[in-house]
Amino acid sequence: MACDGDSFSEFLQTEDYFLSHELFTLLKCDNCGLLCTLPCPNPETIGSYYNSSEYTSHNSQQRSLKNILYRRARKIALGRKLAMIEKHVKTGKILDIGAGTGDFLAFCKAKGWNVAGIEPNSFARELAKINHGLELAVNDTVLEKDGVFNVISLWHVLEHLHDPLEKLFYYSGLLKPNGILVLALPNYESWDANHYGKYWAAYDVPRHLFHFSKASVEKLSAKAGFGIAEIRPLKLDAYYISLLSEKYANGKMNYFSAFLNGLRSNRFAGKGVFGYSSWVYVLKKI
């Protein structure tokens, strides 16, 4: 899909440790390195794999230490995300795909941005409305067409979509001529991914249908008519992903080990030995 390659090999077998405990296989494109989850749930059935109150990205109420740490890290990340965007586009209209409970859009709105968002989860949309007064769309079929947005962001969303290439073409048409597309994606070439193997939480099968390397993002972006303007790490992701991976590997959350492994992952990435646990790609139309 990213490169028109026709040679694939089995990369890993793993389990849906979060919910169903079903087994899945990751196939790797031998040309670009893109991983695909098999079997792949179809659009009609995949919703059942999100059907849990434990799905933290949609849950802002639980008081467990894990969720408290997640929300605090997310709050810190909001300013960093917007600062990254404003290096390329100072202000304008931003569309957040997979907006969750609307925290990022609310932050942008407070900073003077005109905001719009899409979130398929009804519970998350309701929280966005209650907490931030945001009316989020269910899907992108209601969007205005042709050069409307200065920025479109997908924070850990593209890996959930059934046809990423088709969506990139579509989002390209929604961007203004100097607009940017921002993609945050887990990186299976990171140290923590190698360390935890099949227990690495960011595989998150089958909710993550695809798993990206830098090379596969570069090829996919170019195929959709984008060039990469900047690549930045999301360093906090290494700690949270390691925490969940500890639970999957050992049956409990070891906060000390998770912190050490998150630190190791970032240090190795900083030395260029591995990539960071998550990358942010800022794309511009060629």
Secondary structure, DSSP 8 states (H G I E B T S, - for coil): --S----EEEEEEEE-TTTT--EEEEEEETTT--EEEES---TTTGGGGG--TT-GGG------HHHHHHHHHHHHHHHHHHHHHHTT--SSEEEEET-TTSHHHHHHHHTT-EEEEE---HHHHHHHHHHH----BSSGGGS--SS-EEEEEEES-GGG-S-HHHHHHHHHHHEEEEEEEEEEEEBTTBHHHHHHGGG-GGG-TTT--EEB-HHHHHHHHHHTTEEEEEEEE-TTHHHHHHHHHHHHHHSS--HHHHHHHHHHHHHHHHTTSSB-SEEEEEEEE-
